[in-house]
Amino acid sequence: MKIAIISDIHGNDLALEAVLADIGAQGIGEIVNLGDHLSGPLNAARTADILIGRKMPAIRGNHDRCLLALDPSEMGLSDHAAYCELEPRHHDWLATLPETLVYRDTFFLCHGTPTSDETYWMEALTADGVVHMAVRKAIESFAEGIDYPVILCGHTHIPRAVRLADGRLLVNPGSVGCPGYDDDQPVAHRVETGSPDARYAVVEHAAGGWTVSFRCVPYDHMAMSRLAADRNRPEWASTLATGFLV
C-alpha cells in the first residue's frame, strides 16, 4: 500500500499541478490532504477547483478555518486575498472538511496536532524565535491516545518524520505551495526551507512496516513569484523564488 501526502498548498495552483503530475507518474492512486489549501495572494479559486475535482480525503487547516469563521475585515492579508477570489461553492466545500480524519483505519490526519490546528508538533521555538526540533517527550505527548500506525500533520511547512517510541510513524510532508513564511505567534519567527520546489511525501507499507520518502518537485515557481510581486506581497515573491524570505 502506498499513498501520497500533501499539505499547505496556499493557493499555489501551479505547484499543486506539478505535485499531482509527479504523483500520477509514480502510479500512486491515493492522496490525502492535510489542509491550508487556499490562503495566499495567488490563485485560490483555481486551486479550490482542482481540489474539488479530485475528491481526495482532506481536512481543514487553521487558515481554512479563518476563511470560514472570520469577518473579512478581521482577516490577515493572505486570508483576505483568498477570500476575495472565492465563490460560495468554494466556501461550501471548505465547510465540509473535518478538523481531523482517520483514513483506511490506518492514517490519522490532523493539521497541527490532534487538538490544535495552530500548534507546531515536531518543532519548537526559542524565546528569540529560533525554530528547532522539539524534544522527544513533547512530540510523544501529542500522540497519546492516537492508536494508528501512521500519524500525519502539516502546518509548519517543514518536511520531517519521527519514529515514535512504540513504532508509530509521524510525518509532516512539507508544503506544496509555500516554502517559507514568518509569524509573530507565540514569538516572532520565520520558517525557510531554502528551496522553491513543491514538496510532498509518500508513505508505503513494506515488509518492515511503514516507511516514508520525501519528494521535491520543480515547477514554474517564478511565475508564482511574479504574481505575488504584482499583488504587492514581496515576502511571498521572495520565498516563492528562492525558499528564503526577504
ABEGO torsion letter per residue (X at the ends): XBBBBBBGAGGBAAAAAAAAAAAAAAGBABBBBAEGAABEABBAAAAAAAAAAAGBBBBBBAAAAAAAABBAAABBAAAAAAAAABBAAAAAAAAABBABBBBGGABBBBABBAABAABBAABBBBAAGBBBBBBAAAAAAAABGBBBABBBBBGAGBBBBBBBAAGBBBBBAEBAABABBBBAOABBBBBBAGBABBBBBBBBBBAAEBBBBBBBBBBBAAAAAAAAAAAGBAAAAAAAAAGBBX
